[in-house]
Each structure stands twice: as structure tokens, then as C-alpha cells.
Amino acid sequence: MADLILTETTAHRPRNVDWKRAAALLYGDWGTSKAYVIGLAFVAAGFASLPIILAVCALTGLVGINYAVICRYFPDGGGVYSAAKSQGRLLAVVGALLLVADLTVTAALSGWSALTYVIAGAEQIMWLKFLKDHIALTTVGVLFFLGFINWFGPKHSGSLAVALAVPTVIVVIALIALAVPHLTTHFLEPRHESLEKLWVQFVGVILALSGVEAIANLTGVMKLDPGSTSDKPSVRRESIKAIAPVAIEVVLGTALLGWAMLSLPNVIGKTMGPISRDEITTVLVTRKEDMLRFIGEQFGSASFGPAFGEVFGWIVGIVFLLLLLSAANTAIVAMVGLLYMTARDGEMPRQFKRLNKHGVPLFPLMIAVGLPCIVLLAATNFESLAGLYAIGVVGAITVNLGSCAMNRAIGFTWYDRVLFGITFAILFWVELTLAHTKPDALFFVMCVLGVGLALRAYTQKRQGLTTMTVTHGVAAMVSPDLVATMQPRLQEGQKIMVAARGITSVLSFALDEAQLRKATLCVLYVKEIAVFYGGGGQLGRARWQDDPEANAIMSLMMRIGEERGVCVLPVYAVSEDAAVTILDLSATLGVDYLIIGASQRNTLAKLLGGSVVTSVAQQLPDSIRLVIFG
């Protein structure tokens, strides 16, 4: 019953985000992975980090494939909240809160990293030094600016994302083009650590998967595919067009730029003079936060001279500054959509559903900007922010994929479920490793879950709802389908079939029902014999007029039917299996009701234990209602 009340709403967000804007919003988050993943991978494993980088790329591509499938089946929002609702509303809220924790850190971390990208290596400029010394407050100001942009809706913030994505792709192509002549495997090293340590290093580098959850939640505001309607929405084509090019660019770009980073010793000696291997390692660790800018400086200098390298480095820094700001913007957009969706379902306060004149939820927008600002003001440095990052998004994606793998109500194919199951198993172990190795991140997520679940409990209390444990049978009695079940079925043109073996009160009941419903009444008489050869003899040409008992029933019913204005159709059959004949004729004639009766109630009790009614009840199609009269 709660569902009937809580899903009631007349507000719908406008569908004005096309695939290009959706792809740009996705790229704004997903595309930032290369900005810091390769640097963090080098810090973790040095010149043995290429396998880790390739593994991150492979997992990123695998998750992208999973979400391309999910978006196809969830046109109103395919994030963890929508998918987990099929397994339980509490699980859906937990998944949503995990994603809120991730998006909070994403917005804060991306804003901080964006400013670091342009400040690093330029401390001699006074105003840049001032920004570096007050980077948390500066990032807060940037987030407020992004909130102002999102006041006018995701269409406009999506346009901003498009404007930022295009130059980023050009810069990435230019970086790869400058690096290709210098790529080498000479400096690659085999792994130095055990497989267990390598796994922990791999888990520590997974930092940029939240974009797929953002794009999944945005299917609710995507433009519909041609031919679909708001009643039967479909964004299959739009979502695939948004995800595929971004996934390909992120996977290939990160792999190639990671290889370029490990080939830097090939050019550093030319640009920085004679330098030892240890000194090269120190330099790369120092520039881990703006590794792509450093790559651009070094390969640009090696190709066209130091002046070009310095200018190109600034271009790379500015472009990725804007891209990281786009990542923060994507996180804000996704959090707004997620909080609105939970409020629409009654899991969060109804005030979260209030929209401004541009169709943007007011309170979710304030929260989406305010939470990252609080985290920024509480954080002491970039490393403390990065430590909070991955556990939320990996947990949310794990819940999403696990819920989809177990969902039997949606028409996923068997190979879709295998795909979900494999990815779920990998991410489940990643999540356990993160919880074990990053206690600060675990504490942060638990705080978000605690506050969110407390707010949910308060919301339900204000709405007069309570939570109780009941059996599936009781739950089905108050499901949303109850309304459709209770709708009247008094429609003209229906057919009723009554099966009887004599002139009993069931025939009168059938006439009453046919007269009330203005239906056609089919009177069925089945003559049972032990052996029946339908191909010949007198039995093969049997008629009800030749059977005295059937003749008496049919004549009487046709006369009374004519008097009462009921169309009566006599149906006569000779059969060795009455149940099979009743089922076959019910389906052949397309009846809406089948009535089976007995002359006395004790006879009915025996009949219910017999094979005829049992067989009919078990095999009768759901579209035909069975009435047993006694």
C-alpha cells in the first residue's frame, strides 16, 4: 500500500539531453581517469606499473559494457537505485547512499585536482601561489559556480561539457602523436611484489568508474529514441551512442599515455640533461598529480624544442583543468538526479521533489553542492581526499550489477546475466580489499550511510509509514498490482462456458452470469467413454440431438436463454478424457469464464479431489477465470 501512495507524482523532469551532451557529461568524469590514474600507478609500482594500468583499462571497458546493457533496460534511470529496487527498497537506498558518498568525493577531488593541474610547476606566479595556499576555499568557490550553472538544468551544463570535451580529445590525440615516435619497452620492469601486493596496488588505482553510474542515472532525462513515447520510453540507441565512444577513448587513451609515461626516460635526458634512473623516478613521483602536463612538456620539448614544450604543457594543464571541472559538474548533475529519484519514491523528504522553473530539483541541487564543500573544508590535503574515493562507487556498481544478475522480472538474456555475474565477482573482491586497506574511506562511507538511513526513517515516520516483516503472500496482497486486479470486468461481448452433467443449479447460475454480463453462454456437455476411435463409426458423427440427456439439457437451456435474452450455444463432445476436452474447447472458443459445478456440495468436494477439476485448474490459461459452483 505504501507503494501506491509514494509513487504518486505529477512532476516529470524534461527529457532534453541528447547523446552528445550525455557523452560529454560522461567523458567529463570518465575521461579524467587518465589525468591521475597513470601517475598514481607509477607511485604504486614504478616502471613495473604497465600491467596495472592495462588492468584498470580492461576493468573500465568491462564496466562500460555492463552499463551499456543496463541503460537499455532502464530508460527512466539505470543507476544502482533503480536496479536494486527489484531486490528490496532498503538495498536500493543503501546503493544510492554509496553513490552519494562517491559523487561527493568526486566533486571535491575533481575540483581540487583541476586547480592543482594548472598551479603545479608555476608557483613563481604570485596569484597562482595564492590559489595553491588557499586551494580548498578556491575549490569551494568553483563548486558554487558549477551549482549556479546547474540551476538552469542539465541541458545547459551538458552544453558546457561538450565545449570542454572537444579540446580535451584533441589534446589527448596530440599527446599520443608526440609520444608515439619515442615509445619503447626498454624501461619496463617485471613486477617486484607478490601477486597479493600487486592486487592491492591495482585496487588502489581504481579511481574513475563513477561516470558510468552518472550516465545510467541520466537516462531519465535523455531524449527518447525515435518511435518511443513517454509511456513506453526507450533510450537504447542514445545511451549506446553516448557510452561507446567515451569508453573506447578512455581505454585506449589511458593505455597509450601510460606507456608514454614509462617511456619518458627516453627523452628526459635530452630535455633535462644527464640524470640518473633514481632521479627520473623522483621527478615522476613529484609530478604524479599533473602527469599528463609533464608528458606534454617533455615530449613537446623533445620534438619541437623547449619553448614549444613549455607552451604545450600550459595548454595541456588548462584543458585538463577544464575537464576536471567538468567531472565535478557531472558529479553534481548525477547527485541531483539521484536524490530526486529517491524523493519521488518516498525514500527522502518530499521537499526534494520541488522543481524550479527550469525543471531542476532545488534541495538536491543545494545538497549536491554543499556536501562536497563540507568535505573540502574538512580535508587537510589532496591525499586525504583521494583516500575517500573508490569505496563508494565500487560498492554502488557492485550492488547494481548483483541486483541485475538476480533480477528475474526484467528480460535480461542469459549472457547478460553471465556478464553481470563475472563483473560483480571482480568488483566484490575489490570492495572487500578497499574496506580492509582504506579504513578512512570505510569510516566516511559508514557516516554517509548512517545519516542517509536516519533521514529515510524520519521521512517515512513523517509520512505515517512503518516498516514490518511479512510473508510474500501478504506483501502481494498490498502490491501496486492490486488496483488492476480489482478493476471490474463487466464487458459486453464476453463468453462464458459452463460444463455440467445434468440439469443442476449451476446452469441457472451460468444463465444469471451471462444475463448480468450480457455475455454469450456456451453450454458444454462431454460424454465420457472408455475407448474412443474418432475416425469412424457412429461415435465419430455424434450429435447432441441424438443423446437423450444432452438433448434435454441443451433444449431447456436454449429455450430459457431465448426467454431471458441470453445467446446460448450448445457444445457437445465425446471424449475419453473430459479434462483435456474442456481445456481444448475453452481455448478454442476463447471464453473468458469457465464454470464447473456439481449438484450437491458433498459431490463438489469429491469433484475437487478428482482429476477433472484438478487438471483443468492446473492447465487452464491465466486469461480464463475458473468458477467452481456448488
ZAMARGU-4260 file (C-alpha; in steps of 0.2 Angstrom, whole numbers, plus 5000, padded with zeros to 4 digits):
<rodrens>
0) 5000/5000/5000 | 5015/5011/5003 | 5020/5010/4985 | 5003/5016/4979 | 5005/5032/4989
5) 5023/5035/4987 | 5025/5034/4969 | 5011/5046/4966 | 5018/5061/4957 | 5013/5073/4943
10) 5031/5081/4941 | 5042/5074/4927 | 5059/5080/4923 | 5061/5086/4905 | 5070/5074/4893
15) 5081/5087/4884 | 5099/5079/4885 | 5104/5071/4868 | 5118/5058/4866 | 5131/5071/4863
20) 5128/5080/4879 | 5126/5064/4888 | 5143/5058/4881 | 5151/5074/4886 | 5145/5073/4904
25) 5151/5055/4905 | 5168/5060/4897 | 5169/5074/4910 | 5170/5061/4924 | 5177/5045/4915
30) 5189/5055/4904 | 5198/5062/4920 | 5204/5045/4924 | 5220/5047/4913 | 5224/5063/4922
35) 5229/5055/4938 | 5227/5036/4936 | 5244/5034/4927 | 5253/5045/4940 | 5246/5035/4955
40) 5250/5019/4946 | 5268/5025/4944 | 5269/5029/4963 | 5262/5012/4967 | 5273/5001/4956
45) 5286/5012/4947 | 5292/5006/4930 | 5283/4989/4933 | 5266/4998/4933 | 5261/4995/4915
50) 5251/4979/4919 | 5242/4988/4932 | 5237/5002/4920 | 5231/4989/4907 | 5221/4980/4920
55) 5212/4996/4925 | 5209/5000/4907 | 5202/4982/4905 | 5190/4984/4920 | 5185/5001/4914
60) 5180/4994/4897 | 5171/4979/4906 | 5161/4990/4917 | 5156/5001/4902 | 5149/4986/4893
65) 5139/4981/4908 | 5131/4998/4909 | 5128/4999/4890 | 5116/4984/4893 | 5109/4991/4909
70) 5104/5008/4901 | 5095/4998/4888 | 5083/4991/4901 | 5081/5006/4912 | 5076/5021/4902
75) 5070/5030/4917 | 5086/5029/4926 | 5098/5014/4926 | 5109/5018/4941 | 5111/5007/4957
80) 5094/5014/4965 | 5083/5009/4950 | 5091/4992/4948 | 5092/4987/4967 | 5074/4991/4970
85) 5069/4974/4962 | 5078/4966/4976 | 5072/4977/4990 | 5069/4996/4994 | 5082/4996/5008
90) 5095/4989/4997 | 5091/5002/4984 | 5093/5016/4997 | 5110/5009/5003 | 5116/5008/4985
95) 5110/5026/4982 | 5119/5032/4998 | 5135/5023/4992 | 5134/5033/4976 | 5131/5049/4985
100) 5147/5046/4995 | 5156/5043/4979 | 5149/5058/4970 | 5153/5069/4985 | 5171/5065/4984
105) 5171/5065/4965 | 5165/5083/4965 | 5178/5089/4979 | 5193/5079/4972 | 5190/5084/4954
110) 5189/5102/4958 | 5204/5101/4969 | 5214/5091/4956 | 5208/5104/4942 | 5216/5118/4951
115) 5232/5108/4955 | 5234/5104/4937 | 5236/5122/4932 | 5246/5128/4948 | 5259/5114/4948
120) 5276/5120/4942 | 5270/5138/4942 | 5272/5143/4960 | 5283/5158/4954 | 5267/5167/4948
125) 5260/5176/4963 | 5241/5174/4961 | 5244/5155/4957 | 5254/5154/4973 | 5239/5162/4982
130) 5227/5149/4975 | 5238/5135/4980 | 5239/5141/4998 | 5220/5143/4998 | 5216/5129/4986
135) 5201/5122/4997 | 5192/5138/4998 | 5196/5141/4979 | 5188/5125/4975 | 5173/5129/4986
140) 5170/5144/4975 | 5172/5134/4959 | 5159/5122/4965 | 5147/5136/4969 | 5149/5142/4951
145) 5145/5125/4944 | 5130/5125/4955 | 5124/5141/4948 | 5126/5134/4930 | 5116/5118/4935
150) 5102/5130/4941 | 5097/5131/4923 | 5096/5112/4920 | 5107/5098/4914 | 5104/5103/4896
155) 5115/5119/4899 | 5128/5110/4909 | 5128/5097/4896 | 5132/5110/4883 | 5147/5116/4894
160) 5153/5098/4895 | 5153/5097/4876 | 5163/5113/4875 | 5176/5105/4887 | 5176/5088/4879
165) 5181/5093/4862 | 5198/5101/4866 | 5202/5088/4878 | 5201/5074/4864 | 5211/5085/4853
170) 5225/5087/4866 | 5225/5068/4870 | 5227/5064/4852 | 5241/5077/4851 | 5249/5070/4866
175) 5249/5052/4859 | 5255/5058/4842 | 5270/5067/4851 | 5274/5051/4861 | 5272/5038/4848
180) 5290/5041/4840 | 5298/5039/4857 | 5288/5024/4864 | 5299/5010/4870 | 5299/4994/4881
185) 5317/4997/4886 | 5312/5004/4903 | 5298/4992/4908 | 5302/4981/4923 | 5294/4965/4929
190) 5284/4965/4944 | 5293/4967/4961 | 5280/4962/4973 | 5269/4947/4976 | 5253/4944/4967
195) 5244/4949/4983 | 5253/4965/4984 | 5250/4968/4965 | 5231/4966/4968 | 5232/4979/4982
200) 5241/4991/4970 | 5228/4988/4957 | 5214/4991/4969 | 5222/5007/4975 | 5222/5014/4957
205) 5204/5011/4953 | 5198/5029/4954 | 5187/5033/4939 | 5172/5022/4937 | 5159/5033/4944
210) 5155/5041/4927 | 5145/5025/4922 | 5134/5027/4937 | 5131/5045/4932 | 5127/5041/4914
215) 5115/5027/4920 | 5105/5039/4931 | 5104/5052/4917 | 5094/5040/4906 | 5079/5048/4914
220) 5082/5065/4906 | 5089/5058/4889 | 5080/5061/4873 | 5069/5046/4868 | 5074/5035/4853
225) 5063/5038/4838 | 5047/5029/4839 | 5046/5028/4858 | 5035/5038/4869 | 5035/5044/4887
230) 5023/5029/4892 | 5035/5017/4884 | 5052/5025/4884 | 5067/5019/4876 | 5085/5026/4876
235) 5094/5011/4869 | 5101/5020/4854 | 5105/5036/4863 | 5114/5028/4878 | 5125/5016/4867
240) 5130/5031/4856 | 5135/5041/4872 | 5144/5026/4881 | 5154/5018/4866 | 5165/5032/4860
245) 5169/5038/4878 | 5174/5020/4883 | 5185/5017/4868 | 5194/5034/4870 | 5196/5031/4889
250) 5203/5013/4887 | 5215/5016/4873 | 5220/5034/4878 | 5224/5028/4896 | 5234/5013/4890
255) 5244/5023/4877 | 5248/5038/4889 | 5253/5025/4902 | 5265/5018/4890 | 5271/5035/4886
260) 5274/5039/4904 | 5285/5024/4906 | 5295/5029/4890 | 5299/5046/4897 | 5317/5042/4902
265) 5320/5040/4883 | 5318/5059/4881 | 5321/5067/4899 | 5340/5065/4896 | 5338/5076/4881
270) 5327/5089/4889 | 5334/5090/4907 | 5352/5085/4904 | 5361/5069/4911 | 5350/5062/4925
275) 5350/5045/4934 | 5337/5032/4935 | 5333/5036/4953 | 5332/5055/4949 | 5320/5051/4935
280) 5309/5041/4947 | 5309/5055/4959 | 5304/5068/4946 | 5289/5057/4940 | 5283/5054/4958
285) 5284/5073/4961 | 5273/5076/4946 | 5261/5062/4949 | 5246/5074/4951 | 5249/5083/4934
290) 5257/5068/4924 | 5249/5072/4908 | 5256/5090/4908 | 5273/5084/4912 | 5271/5071/4897
295) 5266/5086/4886 | 5281/5096/4892 | 5294/5083/4889 | 5288/5075/4873 | 5284/5093/4866
300) 5302/5099/4870 | 5310/5083/4863 | 5300/5085/4846 | 5300/5104/4844 | 5311/5112/4857
305) 5309/5118/4875 | 5299/5134/4870 | 5286/5123/4862 | 5286/5110/4876 | 5283/5124/4889
310) 5268/5131/4879 | 5261/5114/4875 | 5262/5110/4894 | 5252/5125/4898 | 5239/5120/4885
315) 5238/5103/4892 | 5236/5110/4910 | 5222/5122/4906 | 5212/5109/4895 | 5213/5096/4909
320) 5209/5110/4922 | 5193/5112/4912 | 5190/5093/4910 | 5192/5090/4929 | 5179/5104/4932
325) 5168/5095/4920 | 5170/5080/4931 | 5165/5090/4946 | 5150/5096/4936 | 5145/5078/4931
330) 5145/5073/4949 | 5134/5087/4954 | 5121/5083/4940 | 5121/5064/4944 | 5118/5068/4963
335) 5104/5079/4959 | 5096/5066/4948 | 5099/5053/4961 | 5092/5062/4976 | 5076/5067/4966
340) 5073/5049/4961 | 5074/5044/4979 | 5062/5058/4985 | 5050/5053/4971 | 5049/5036/4978
345) 5046/5042/4996 | 5063/5037/5002 | 5068/5055/5005 | 5058/5071/5010 | 5045/5076/4998
350) 5053/5093/4998 | 5067/5085/4987 | 5054/5084/4973 | 5051/5103/4972 | 5057/5109/4955
355) 5062/5127/4950 | 5056/5135/4934 | 5070/5126/4924 | 5064/5109/4930 | 5079/5107/4942
360) 5076/5100/4960 | 5080/5114/4972 | 5085/5104/4988 | 5095/5091/4979 | 5105/5104/4970
365) 5109/5113/4986 | 5115/5096/4994 | 5125/5091/4978 | 5135/5107/4980 | 5135/5109/4999
370) 5141/5091/5003 | 5157/5092/4993 | 5161/5109/5001 | 5160/5102/5018 | 5172/5088/5013
375) 5184/5101/5006 | 5184/5111/5021 | 5187/5096/5032 | 5201/5089/5021 | 5219/5093/5025
380) 5227/5088/5009 | 5224/5080/4992 | 5230/5063/4998 | 5216/5063/5012 | 5203/5067/4998
385) 5210/5053/4987 | 5209/5040/5001 | 5190/5043/5002 | 5187/5040/4984 | 5184/5022/4977
390) 5175/5013/4990 | 5158/5022/4987 | 5157/5020/4968 | 5164/5002/4968 | 5151/4997/4981
395) 5137/5006/4971 | 5142/4997/4955 | 5143/4980/4964 | 5126/4982/4971 | 5119/4987/4954
400) 5127/4973/4944 | 5122/4960/4958 | 5104/4966/4958 | 5103/4965/4939 | 5111/4947/4939
405) 5097/4942/4951 | 5083/4951/4943 | 5070/4939/4935 | 5057/4952/4932 | 5067/4961/4918
410) 5071/4951/4902 | 5089/4950/4903 | 5097/4937/4892 | 5107/4923/4900 | 5123/4930/4893
415) 5119/4947/4900 | 5117/4938/4917 | 5134/4929/4915 | 5142/4946/4911 | 5134/4954/4926
420) 5140/4940/4937 | 5158/4940/4932 | 5160/4959/4934 | 5151/4958/4951 | 5163/4945/4957
425) 5178/4955/4952 | 5171/4971/4960 | 5165/4962/4976 | 5183/4957/4979 | 5189/4975/4975
430) 5177/4982/4988 | 5182/4970/5001 | 5200/4975/4998 | 5196/4993/4999 | 5187/4991/5015
435) 5202/4982/5023 | 5216/4993/5016 | 5207/5010/5017 | 5199/5012/5035 | 5197/5031/5032
440) 5186/5028/5017 | 5176/5015/5026 | 5173/5027/5040 | 5167/5040/5028 | 5155/5029/5019
445) 5148/5022/5036 | 5144/5040/5041 | 5135/5044/5024 | 5125/5028/5026 | 5121/5032/5044
450) 5115/5050/5041 | 5105/5044/5025 | 5096/5030/5033 | 5092/5041/5048 | 5084/5054/5036
455) 5075/5040/5027 | 5067/5033/5044 | 5062/5051/5048 | 5054/5054/5031 | 5044/5038/5032
460) 5039/5042/5050 | 5033/5059/5044 | 5023/5051/5030 | 5014/5040/5043 | 5023/5024/5037
465) 5031/5010/5046 | 5042/4995/5042 | 5037/4977/5046 | 5041/4960/5040 | 5028/4950/5032
470) 5027/4935/5021 | 5027/4936/5002 | 5009/4931/5001 | 5004/4946/5012 | 5015/4958/5003
475) 5007/4953/4987 | 4990/4957/4994 | 4995/4976/4995 | 5006/4977/4980 | 5003/4990/4966
480) 4995/4977/4955 | 4981/4975/4967 | 4972/4990/4959 | 4972/4982/4942 | 4967/4966/4949
485) 4951/4974/4957 | 4946/4983/4941 | 4928/4977/4936 | 4927/4965/4921 | 4909/4968/4916
490) 4911/4970/4897 | 4899/4966/4883 | 4904/4953/4871 | 4912/4941/4884 | 4910/4922/4883
495) 4905/4910/4897 | 4906/4892/4896 | 4898/4880/4909 | 4902/4862/4910 | 4888/4851/4918
500) 4882/4833/4918 | 4864/4836/4922 | 4851/4849/4925 | 4858/4857/4940 | 4858/4874/4949
505) 4875/4878/4940 | 4865/4880/4924 | 4854/4893/4932 | 4869/4902/4940 | 4878/4902/4922
510) 4862/4910/4915 | 4862/4923/4928 | 4880/4927/4925 | 4878/4928/4906 | 4862/4939/4908
515) 4871/4951/4920 | 4887/4952/4909 | 4877/4952/4893 | 4888/4938/4888 | 4887/4923/4876
520) 4884/4907/4886 | 4892/4891/4879 | 4884/4875/4887 | 4896/4861/4886 | 4891/4843/4888
525) 4905/4830/4887 | 4900/4812/4885 | 4914/4801/4893 | 4918/4784/4886 | 4932/4771/4890
530) 4938/4770/4872 | 4935/4782/4858 | 4940/4780/4840 | 4937/4797/4832 | 4940/4792/4814
535) 4924/4782/4811 | 4908/4773/4817 | 4893/4781/4825 | 4903/4790/4838 | 4913/4800/4826
540) 4897/4808/4819 | 4889/4810/4837 | 4877/4825/4839 | 4869/4831/4855 | 4852/4829/4847
545) 4855/4810/4847 | 4860/4810/4866 | 4844/4810/4876 | 4852/4818/4892 | 4862/4831/4882
550) 4846/4834/4871 | 4836/4838/4887 | 4849/4850/4894 | 4853/4859/4878 | 4834/4861/4873
555) 4830/4868/4890 | 4845/4880/4891 | 4841/4887/4873 | 4823/4890/4877 | 4826/4898/4894
560) 4840/4908/4886 | 4829/4915/4872 | 4816/4920/4886 | 4830/4929/4896 | 4838/4937/4881
565) 4854/4926/4883 | 4863/4919/4867 | 4865/4900/4871 | 4877/4890/4861 | 4876/4871/4863
570) 4893/4862/4863 | 4894/4843/4863 | 4909/4832/4863 | 4913/4814/4865 | 4929/4810/4874
575) 4939/4798/4884 | 4947/4812/4894 | 4935/4826/4900 | 4948/4837/4907 | 4958/4838/4891
580) 4942/4841/4881 | 4936/4855/4892 | 4953/4864/4891 | 4954/4862/4872 | 4937/4869/4869
585) 4939/4883/4882 | 4955/4889/4872 | 4947/4886/4855 | 4931/4896/4859 | 4941/4910/4868
590) 4930/4910/4883 | 4933/4922/4897 | 4925/4912/4911 | 4924/4893/4914 | 4911/4887/4926
595) 4911/4869/4933 | 4898/4863/4945 | 4890/4849/4955 | 4873/4845/4961 | 4877/4844/4979
600) 4891/4851/4990 | 4897/4834/4995 | 4898/4829/4977 | 4908/4845/4974 | 4920/4840/4987
605) 4923/4824/4979 | 4924/4833/4962 | 4938/4844/4969 | 4948/4829/4974 | 4946/4821/4957
610) 4956/4823/4941 | 4945/4833/4931 | 4944/4850/4941 | 4962/4847/4946 | 4968/4845/4929
615) 4958/4860/4922 | 4964/4871/4936 | 4982/4867/4934 | 4982/4869/4915 | 4969/4882/4911
620) 4977/4899/4904 | 4978/4913/4916 | 4967/4923/4904 | 4952/4912/4908 | 4944/4913/4925
625) 4939/4897/4933 | 4922/4897/4944 | 4918/4881/4954 | 4900/4881/4959 | 4891/4870/4972
</rodrens>
